[in-house]
Amino acid sequence: MSLTISRQMKAARALIGWEQKDLAEAAGVAINTIRRMEAGDGPIKANAETLRKVERAFIEAGLELLNHGAPGVRIRPASTS
């Protein structure tokens, strides 16, 4: 799944206790880019590569991005293997 709206991105950060600077470092992007992506309440405005970097950072931090009818985020369930 993917990030679609700025509130989903803010919720993902909050769930893992990251500040904007933490996400910027984990994704390898500038903090001003994160601020711009989170501005407003609508769709995230970013180029595709930047969005993929942010999504990858969240996934590597243990989150699952949801879009089943409405954007969301949750901690990835533990593996049962």
Secondary structure, 3 states (H helix, E strand, C coil): CCCCEHHHHHHHHHHHCCCHHHHHHHHCCCHHHHHHHHCCCCECCCCHHHHHHHHHHHHHCCEEEECCCCCEEEECCCCCC
